[in-house]
């Protein structure tokens, strides 16, 4: 009976909540079943007919049943429209040159070029421009033909003058989103589908764009110009170290924030600063209200003022979904105030959700939108009175509060101020703790980080955040009138961001303030939120709140145990493997995960060509898919950047016992290597120099170092590559790095390894090398090539299979896993053919 009363109370106070739940159920049902529009249309008609036959008392239930197929139909229409695009039938899975004619339909955005800092590509522009367009015609080696679909276009160089509505001809290369090639990797196809994109087109410069017809004036073009001008103002008025954060904070363009700062924001639970959301708009509205009070505006004028500020802020941020959701909330609150009607926060939030889902159903699966709604709903719920609905108790509580305020009014000012600050801190910490706890499963699942320090960080940063945001907006507004006057708010914004960055770095360095972990299972995340939702529907009891706390703690413990449980090494082979080697698909580069027991994890090399920002995303996801959080050792074969440039990211995310490398690696005076060595020393990770004749002992396997000799041989870094051999039974695994002459001759003087093992092709299978001597020396049954598309050419395969060995290329097969058991049996499995 009490449960029925609780449900009835919720239905009366928040009817839009049930509509929002029905809408999400419909979208989810279509996502899971891929039903046709005809199916959902028939369901809708059946419900309409049934609704006309039932009594008034049951009409509300019928309306909810109608919402389900209605939103399923809306999602199905978008899905079928996406699938009907003819571009998908024209493209192959490989990158190919094309000429297309298209109409730009999204504003161009400027961003730093990710490869601009790479030493071998100094000819590149420091900028990239990205925009989206609607296809009209395409030419692939022949005549133009009509085609439908949407592209994201990435141009090397700055060309922000492109405007929505322009008809352009583009000359470049095109490729559809590729499926994941490594375990744990994100599926780009789902991300493209959510953005209604079918392929990516790359242009080598702005001269590859030919304007066929100029765009007429449009609101989107005007908004793009305003956003561009706002970004230029912020970058001009702030320092190089804070400009990127200012642009992300004020107008939501996060590409200007460097990867190291992004990691720090994730560590401290403040990554929401990079995505303009309801928090930002709430601060803006609060400041607008204060300004209205100072200017003594009448209530109607204050409401108009707040709406005008909200609209302007939404425009300069590009109308992103979290801002739109917050704008809808503000609009509804203002409307209810003008009509002198009370507004229920949950009902208003649900109404905003329904509008956004009706507009773009795929937003339901956007993690940023999910986190945004979760945070706002949590703030609304954790602030409600525990006696809500009990009028008599509320009256007594209100009287006691007034008596307390009357008694405190006679206290000295400093006591009242200190009490106010204490009360504000307690409330802020409570809100921050609630948001952190509720967002924990989703953040952990998507970003692999748990950050308890965020409870404190977000409270400490609230004041400088509000000042920086207000000053940033004031900088933009003032600069539109006078660049000189904009220097004052620009200075305030810059110094506030300096303070914020200092706080972020400090809190990121707090021991145990954050931890990087493998993701918990998806089903466990769903269970967490289902239980929390059911607890909110249940009648309120004192033990219910304690039960929620216990559930959050218990769930976290179970999720930690499940996520860090190492994957087994005994599936698919006759006996448990003694050696497991996973060659990650990193393009032109090398990264090999070695496991000698489920907990004994090593890494041989970790880099790829073009990774100028030190990203370790490919390696991270593969390691986390194994449940790994600790590496016994990282072995660097030599000083080529495509073999070590992911190590900075790994140092931040994993516990590494030891770094192993030939002595020539860190003796190299390259600034990148010296900076990397400083990071390793700062973390107090020992560095061991390896040379021929040394052995490394794992839990069950001995690793023999065959090269380089103690004294560096004459030649390049490649010639001094680390050659490692792991033995399991009669089948060795040979890892030679980028070995080339004269290092090859030095290796061949060593005793031959046993035949029947696995060899990683030296130097990514380069045809510049004569592979026959090392193939004869190793006598392996399989050769693994870690390389880009060039390594998958027939010439490479023919050269490497000269002795009868099978050739497996990562760019062709994705990640390749080798397992060798105690008897020497070898199992080879590729991610694309048989994912594990």
URDA-V690735 format. One record per residue. RES is the residue in one letter. SS is DSSP state (~ for helix, > for strand, _ for the rest). NEAR is the number of other ideal C-beta (glycine too) atoms within 8 Angstrom. D_CENTER is the distance of its C-alpha to the mean C-alpha in Angstrom with 2 decimals. Layout:
res: [RES/RES]
ss: [SS/SS]
near: [NEAR/NEAR]
d_center: [D_CENTER/D_CENTER]
This chain:
res: [X/X/X/X/X/X/X/X/X/X/X/X/X/X/X/X/X/X/X/X/X/X/X/X/X/X/X/X/X/X/X/X/X/X/X/X/X/X/X/X/X/X/X/X/X/X/X/X/X/X/X/X/X/X/X/X/X/X/X/X/X/X/X/X/X/X/X/X/X/X/X/X/X/X/X/X/X/X/X/X/X/X/X/X/X/X/X/X/X/X/X/X/X/X/X/X/X/X/X/X/X/X/X/X/X/X/X/X/X/X/X/X/X/X/X/X/X/X/X/X/X/X/X/X/X/X/X/X/X/X/X/X/X/X/X/X/X/X/X/X/X/X/X/X/X/X/X/X/X/X/X/X/X/X/X/X/X/X/X/X/X/X/X/X/X/X/X/X/X/X/X/X/X/X/X/X/X/X/X/X/X/X/X/X/X/X/X/X/X/X/X/X/X/X/X/X/X/X/X/X/X/X/X/X/X/X/X/X/X/X/X/X/X/X/X/X/X/X/X/X/X/X/X/X/X/X/X/X/X/X/X/X/X/X/X/X/X/X/X/X/X/X/X/X/X/X/X/X/X/X/X/X/X/X/X/X/X/X/X/X/X/X/X/X/X/X/X/X/X/X/X/X/X/X/X/X/X/X/X/X/X/X/X/X/X/X/X/X/X/X/X/X/X/X/X/X/X/X/X/X/X/X/X/X/X/X/X/X/X/X/X/X/X/X/X/X/X/X/X/X/X/X/X/X/X/X/X/X/X/X/X/X/X/X/X/X/X/X/X/X/X/X/X/X/X/X/X/X/X/X/X/X/X/X/X/X/X/X/X/X/X/X/X/X/X/X/X/X/X/X/X/X/X/X/X/X/X/X/X/X/X/X/X/X/X/X/X/X/X/X/X/X/X/X/X/X/X/X/X/X/X/X/X/X/X/X/X/X/X/X/X/X/X/X/X/X/X/X/X/X/X/X/X/X/X/X/X/X/X/X/X/X/X/X/X/X/X/X/X/X/X/X/X/X/X/X/X/X/X/X/X/X/X/X/X/X/X/X/X/X/X/X/X/X/X/X/X/X/X/X/X/X/X/X/X/X/X/X/X/X/X/X/X/X/X/X/X/X/X/X/X/X/X/X/X/X/X/X/X/X/X/X/X/X/X/X/X/X/X/X/X/X/X/X/X/X/X/X/X/X/X/X/X/X/X/X/X/X/X/X/X/X/X/X/X/X/X/X/X/X/X/X/X/X/X/X/X/X/X/X/X/X/X/X/X/X/X/X/X/X/X/X/X/X/X/X/X/X/X/X/X/X/X/X/X/X/X/X/X/X/X/X/X/X/X/X/X/X/X/X/X/X/X/X/X/X/X/X/X/X/X/X/X/X/X/X/X/X/X/X/X/X/X/X/X/X/X/X/X/X/X/X/X/X/X/X/X/X/X/X/X/X/X/X/X/X/X/X/X/X/X/X/X/X/X/X/X/X/X/X/X/X/X/X/X/X/X/X/X/X/X/X/X/X/X/X/X/X/X/X/X/X/X/X/X/X/X/X/X/X/X/X/X/X/X/X/X/X/X/X/X/X/X/X/X/X/X/X/X/X/X/X/X/X/X/X/X/X/X/X/X/X/X/X/X/X/X/X/X/X/X/X/X/X/X/X/X/X/X/X/X/X/X/X/X/X/X/X/X/X/X/X/X/X/X/X/X/X/X/X/X/X/X/X/X/X/X/X/X/X/X/X/X/X/X/X/X/X/X/X/X/X/X/X/X/X/X/X/X/X/X/X/X/X/X/X/X/X/X/X/X/X/X/X/X/X/X/X/X/X/X/X/X/X/X/X/X/X/X/X/X/X/X/X/X/X/X/X/X/X/X/X/X/X/X/X/X/X/X/X/X/X/X/X/X/X]
ss: [_/~/~/~/~/~/~/~/~/~/~/~/~/_/~/~/~/~/~/~/~/~/~/~/~/~/~/~/~/~/~/~/~/_/_/_/~/~/~/~/~/~/~/~/~/~/~/~/~/~/~/~/~/_/_/~/~/~/~/~/~/~/~/~/~/~/~/~/~/~/~/~/~/~/~/~/~/~/~/~/~/~/~/_/_/_/~/~/~/~/_/_/_/_/_/>/>/>/>/>/>/>/>/>/_/_/_/_/>/>/>/>/_/_/_/_/_/_/~/~/~/_/_/_/_/_/>/>/>/>/>/>/>/>/>/>/>/>/>/_/_/_/_/_/>/>/_/_/_/>/>/>/>/>/>/>/_/_/_/_/_/_/_/_/_/_/>/>/>/>/>/>/>/>/>/_/_/_/_/_/_/_/_/_/_/_/_/~/~/~/~/~/~/~/_/_/_/_/>/>/>/>/>/_/_/~/~/~/>/>/>/>/>/_/_/_/_/_/~/~/~/~/~/~/~/~/~/~/~/~/~/~/~/~/~/~/~/_/_/~/~/~/~/~/~/~/~/~/~/~/~/_/_/~/~/~/_/_/~/~/~/~/~/~/~/~/~/_/_/_/~/~/~/~/_/_/_/~/~/~/~/~/~/~/~/~/~/~/~/~/~/~/~/~/_/_/_/_/~/~/~/~/~/~/~/~/~/~/~/~/~/~/~/~/~/~/_/_/_/_/~/~/~/~/~/~/~/~/~/~/~/~/~/~/~/~/~/~/_/_/_/_/_/_/~/~/~/~/~/~/~/~/~/~/~/~/~/~/~/_/~/~/~/~/~/_/~/~/~/~/~/~/~/~/~/~/~/~/~/~/~/~/_/_/_/_/_/_/_/_/~/~/~/~/~/~/~/~/~/~/~/~/~/~/~/~/~/~/_/_/_/_/~/~/~/~/~/~/~/~/~/~/~/~/~/~/~/~/~/~/~/~/~/~/~/~/~/~/~/~/~/~/~/~/~/~/~/_/>/>/_/_/_/~/~/~/~/~/~/~/_/~/~/~/~/~/~/~/~/~/~/~/~/~/~/~/~/~/~/_/_/_/_/_/_/~/~/~/~/~/~/~/~/~/~/~/~/~/~/~/~/~/~/~/~/~/~/~/_/_/_/_/_/_/>/>/_/_/_/_/_/~/~/~/~/~/~/~/~/~/~/~/~/~/~/~/~/_/_/_/_/~/~/~/~/~/~/~/~/~/~/~/~/~/~/~/~/~/~/~/~/~/~/_/_/_/_/_/_/_/_/_/_/_/_/_/>/>/>/>/>/>/>/_/_/_/_/_/>/>/>/>/>/>/>/>/>/_/_/>/>/>/>/>/>/>/>/>/_/_/_/_/_/_/_/_/~/~/~/~/~/~/~/~/~/_/_/_/_/>/>/_/>/>/>/>/_/_/_/_/~/~/~/_/_/_/~/~/~/~/~/~/~/_/>/>/_/>/>/>/>/>/~/~/~/~/~/_/_/_/~/~/~/~/~/~/~/~/~/~/~/~/_/_/_/>/>/>/>/>/_/_/_/_/>/>/>/_/_/_/_/>/>/>/>/>/>/_/_/_/_/_/_/_/_/_/_/~/~/~/_/_/>/>/>/>/>/>/_/_/>/>/>/>/>/_/_/_/_/_/_/_/~/~/~/~/~/~/_/_/_/_/_/_/_/_/_/>/>/>/_/~/~/~/~/_/_/_/_/_/_/~/~/~/~/~/~/~/_/_/_/>/>/>/>/_/_/_/~/~/~/~/_/~/~/~/~/~/~/~/_/_/_/_/_/>/>/>/>/~/~/~/~/_/_/>/>/>/>/>/>/_/_/_/_/>/>/>/>/>/_/_/_/_/_/_]
near: [4/6/9/7/9/12/9/8/9/10/10/6/8/11/8/11/11/10/13/13/8/13/16/12/9/18/15/9/11/15/9/6/6/6/9/7/9/6/8/16/10/8/11/12/8/8/12/9/8/10/12/6/5/8/5/4/4/8/10/7/7/12/10/11/12/12/12/14/14/12/16/15/14/13/14/13/9/12/10/10/8/10/7/7/12/10/14/10/5/9/11/4/6/6/6/10/5/11/9/15/13/12/10/15/10/9/12/14/10/10/11/9/11/8/9/12/6/10/6/4/9/6/3/10/10/6/11/13/16/11/12/12/14/8/15/10/10/13/11/8/3/4/4/7/8/6/12/8/12/12/16/13/14/11/13/11/10/8/10/9/5/11/14/12/11/12/9/14/9/15/8/12/9/14/13/10/11/7/7/10/11/13/13/8/10/6/8/9/8/8/10/12/10/10/8/8/12/11/14/12/14/11/14/6/9/10/4/10/13/7/8/7/6/5/11/5/5/10/5/12/13/9/13/12/9/10/15/10/10/12/12/8/14/18/11/8/14/12/7/4/6/12/12/10/13/16/14/14/14/15/13/11/11/10/7/11/11/7/9/7/12/12/10/11/13/12/14/15/14/11/10/9/10/10/11/12/13/13/8/14/16/9/12/14/12/9/10/12/10/8/9/12/9/6/6/4/9/5/7/7/9/12/11/8/12/14/11/8/11/16/9/8/13/12/11/13/14/10/8/10/12/13/17/11/16/15/12/12/13/13/10/12/10/11/8/10/10/8/6/4/5/4/10/8/7/12/13/13/13/13/12/12/13/12/9/14/16/9/6/8/11/11/12/11/8/10/7/10/13/11/12/13/11/12/15/13/10/12/11/11/9/10/6/7/6/6/8/8/5/7/6/6/8/11/8/8/10/8/8/8/8/8/8/8/8/7/7/10/7/4/7/5/5/6/9/11/8/8/10/8/8/8/8/8/9/8/8/10/11/9/11/13/9/11/14/14/8/10/12/11/13/12/13/14/9/8/7/11/12/10/14/9/14/13/12/10/15/13/11/8/12/9/6/12/13/11/11/15/13/11/13/14/11/10/15/15/8/12/13/7/6/7/7/5/9/14/9/8/13/16/9/11/18/13/8/13/15/11/9/13/12/8/12/15/9/8/14/12/6/8/3/6/12/15/6/9/13/12/10/12/9/6/6/13/12/8/9/11/9/8/10/11/8/8/11/7/9/10/8/7/6/5/6/11/8/8/9/10/8/8/12/10/8/8/13/10/8/9/13/10/8/10/12/10/7/9/8/6/11/7/5/5/11/5/9/8/14/11/14/13/13/13/14/14/14/14/10/12/14/15/18/14/16/12/15/13/9/9/6/11/13/14/16/11/14/15/16/13/9/10/13/10/8/12/8/13/7/14/16/13/13/17/13/13/10/13/12/12/9/9/14/9/12/13/13/15/15/15/11/10/10/11/16/14/14/17/15/11/15/16/12/8/9/11/6/13/8/11/13/12/14/13/9/11/13/9/6/9/6/7/6/8/13/10/8/11/10/8/10/11/8/6/8/5/11/6/11/8/7/11/11/10/5/7/7/10/5/12/7/7/11/9/11/9/14/9/15/15/9/5/4/8/11/5/10/6/12/14/15/14/18/16/14/12/12/15/10/14/11/6/15/12/13/14/13/14/14/14/15/15/8/9/16/14/8/12/14/9/5/9/3/7/11/10/8/10/15/17/14/14/14/14/11/13/13/8/7/5/10/4/12/8/9/14/15/8/10/13/11/13/10/13/15/13/16/16/14/9/7/8/16/11/7/5/7/15/11/8/10/14/11/9/8/4/12/8/11/13/13/18/10/6/12/11/15/14/13/16/13/17/15/8/8/11/11/13/11/11/10/12/16/8/6/6/5/6]
d_center: [44.96/42.74/39.59/41.15/41.96/38.45/37.04/39.75/38.96/35.27/36.38/38.79/36.50/33.20/34.11/30.97/28.93/30.64/30.16/26.40/26.37/28.54/26.34/23.18/25.45/26.66/23.29/22.16/25.58/25.32/21.85/23.39/26.80/26.33/29.66/31.56/32.26/35.87/35.16/33.41/36.13/38.83/37.25/37.14/40.81/41.87/40.36/42.06/45.37/45.06/44.21/47.43/49.45/48.23/49.42/47.94/46.82/44.39/43.09/40.02/38.98/39.66/37.49/34.52/35.33/35.39/31.95/30.38/31.70/31.38/27.59/27.41/29.54/27.34/24.28/26.60/27.84/24.41/23.66/27.08/26.88/23.68/25.33/28.56/27.27/29.55/27.17/25.77/29.34/29.96/27.12/27.09/24.21/25.04/24.49/27.73/29.42/30.10/31.57/30.35/31.59/29.23/28.98/26.17/24.85/21.92/22.30/21.49/18.95/19.59/17.12/17.94/18.52/16.30/19.55/21.97/22.45/23.25/26.96/27.92/26.48/28.14/29.42/26.09/25.58/23.31/21.68/19.93/20.34/18.34/19.94/20.33/23.75/25.90/27.84/31.62/33.08/32.12/34.21/33.52/36.59/39.04/39.77/37.42/36.62/35.10/31.55/29.05/25.28/22.59/20.97/18.31/20.38/19.32/22.37/23.15/24.77/25.07/26.35/25.31/28.72/27.59/27.92/27.23/30.37/31.22/32.35/31.38/32.06/29.35/30.11/27.37/25.59/23.65/21.52/19.99/16.53/17.22/16.72/14.93/17.27/16.25/16.11/12.88/11.07/8.94/11.59/11.32/14.53/13.22/10.79/13.92/16.14/14.49/15.04/18.47/18.07/20.01/19.62/18.65/21.60/21.94/24.85/26.36/27.57/28.55/31.94/30.43/30.33/33.63/34.13/36.43/36.68/35.66/33.86/35.86/34.86/32.06/30.11/26.80/28.38/29.67/26.33/24.74/27.62/27.26/23.54/24.47/27.40/25.47/23.01/26.04/27.81/25.10/24.65/28.46/29.14/26.73/26.57/24.38/22.62/21.83/21.72/18.04/17.31/20.13/18.79/15.37/17.33/20.10/18.97/15.19/14.76/12.03/12.55/15.54/13.90/14.21/11.74/14.13/14.08/10.31/10.84/13.89/12.38/10.10/13.37/15.44/13.54/13.76/10.27/11.82/13.94/11.50/11.65/15.31/16.20/19.37/19.76/20.27/22.69/24.46/25.19/26.38/28.61/30.01/30.94/32.44/34.50/35.80/36.80/38.59/40.45/41.47/42.72/44.56/43.30/44.64/42.39/42.16/41.37/38.73/37.00/37.26/35.96/32.85/32.14/32.68/30.28/27.56/28.11/28.08/24.82/23.19/24.62/23.43/19.80/20.01/20.32/16.70/16.75/16.41/19.17/21.20/21.06/22.26/24.82/26.21/26.62/28.42/30.56/31.62/32.49/34.49/36.20/37.20/38.54/40.60/41.95/42.58/40.74/38.62/34.94/33.20/29.62/28.22/30.23/28.94/25.26/26.01/27.76/24.78/22.66/25.44/25.64/21.95/22.05/25.32/23.93/20.70/20.58/17.21/15.63/16.47/13.60/10.94/8.92/9.43/13.03/13.51/12.69/14.85/17.71/17.57/17.96/20.78/22.53/22.50/24.03/26.62/27.56/27.68/29.99/32.47/35.84/36.62/39.94/38.54/41.12/44.02/45.98/48.68/46.34/44.34/47.63/48.69/45.35/45.56/49.13/48.25/45.44/47.97/50.52/48.02/47.13/50.86/51.57/48.83/50.06/53.04/50.97/50.63/47.86/46.03/45.95/44.62/41.93/40.90/40.85/38.74/36.20/36.25/35.77/32.87/31.15/31.76/30.42/27.31/26.58/27.24/24.86/22.08/22.79/22.78/19.42/17.91/19.74/18.87/15.12/15.15/14.86/11.90/9.90/11.30/10.65/6.91/6.23/9.72/11.38/14.51/15.86/19.41/20.15/18.07/21.17/23.24/20.81/20.15/23.92/24.91/22.64/23.74/26.83/25.55/22.57/25.16/27.39/24.80/23.63/27.29/28.42/25.72/26.83/30.41/29.88/28.82/31.71/34.23/33.39/34.08/37.60/38.08/35.99/38.34/37.88/34.08/34.39/35.09/32.01/29.99/31.37/30.58/26.95/26.68/28.35/26.32/23.10/24.90/25.66/22.12/20.81/23.69/22.92/19.25/20.53/23.25/21.33/18.78/21.96/23.48/24.21/22.48/20.57/17.28/16.62/13.96/14.65/14.18/12.95/15.97/17.36/16.28/19.93/20.12/17.39/19.40/22.59/21.47/21.05/24.16/26.23/25.16/26.03/29.33/30.20/29.94/32.29/34.78/37.72/37.13/38.69/38.47/37.23/34.37/32.41/33.14/32.03/28.58/28.24/29.45/27.05/23.96/25.41/26.60/23.41/21.46/24.14/24.15/20.35/20.58/23.55/22.08/18.69/20.53/23.40/23.65/23.98/27.64/29.26/32.22/31.12/32.56/35.16/38.68/38.07/35.19/33.64/34.58/32.10/28.69/26.97/23.68/23.39/19.73/19.34/18.20/20.46/23.22/22.82/23.29/21.49/23.56/22.88/26.34/27.27/30.90/30.41/27.47/27.04/28.21/25.21/25.60/23.77/25.79/24.20/20.56/20.03/19.84/21.46/19.68/17.14/18.51/15.66/15.88/12.53/12.94/9.92/12.61/14.89/12.64/11.75/15.47/16.77/14.92/16.22/19.61/19.21/19.64/19.10/22.07/23.42/27.18/27.09/25.27/27.77/27.57/30.05/30.80/29.81/28.15/24.73/23.24/24.15/22.71/20.07/17.18/19.29/18.14/14.61/16.44/18.83/16.31/14.88/18.04/21.69/23.68/27.44/28.77/28.00/30.62/31.65/34.89/36.51/36.09/32.30/32.24/35.67/34.15/34.25/31.08/29.26/25.85/27.50/29.33/26.27/24.63/27.89/27.84/24.44/25.85/29.05/27.37/25.77/29.25/28.26/31.44/31.70/34.27/35.93/36.74/39.67/41.78/43.66/41.09/39.56/36.46/36.81/34.04/34.71/36.76/36.65/38.15/36.33/38.91/38.34/40.49/39.51/39.71/43.12/43.57/44.67/42.36/43.86/44.47/41.71/38.06/35.10/34.73/38.30/37.48/34.48/34.14/35.59/34.85/36.55/35.75/38.57/38.49/41.94/43.28/39.98/38.26/34.77/35.14/32.34/33.89/31.08/32.29/35.92/38.47/42.15/43.85/41.49/41.96/45.70/45.19/43.16/45.73/48.41/46.68/47.96/46.36/43.75/44.59/43.94/41.86/38.51/35.26/34.71/31.64/32.91/33.50/31.79/29.53/32.71/34.04/37.28/38.68/39.51/42.29/40.53/43.79/44.96/41.84/41.74/45.39/44.83/41.97/43.31/39.99/39.41/35.86/34.12/30.31/29.01/25.62/25.29/24.26/26.05/29.17/29.55/29.93/33.11/36.35/38.01/35.59/36.09/39.84/40.03/38.09/39.96/43.37/44.27/43.13/39.70/36.87/34.10/30.41/27.82/24.06/23.37/25.59/24.79/21.25/21.12/24.71/25.87/29.37/31.27/34.77/36.93/39.96/42.30/40.49/39.19/36.12/33.42/31.01/28.12/25.44/22.06/22.87/26.33/25.81/22.38/22.69]
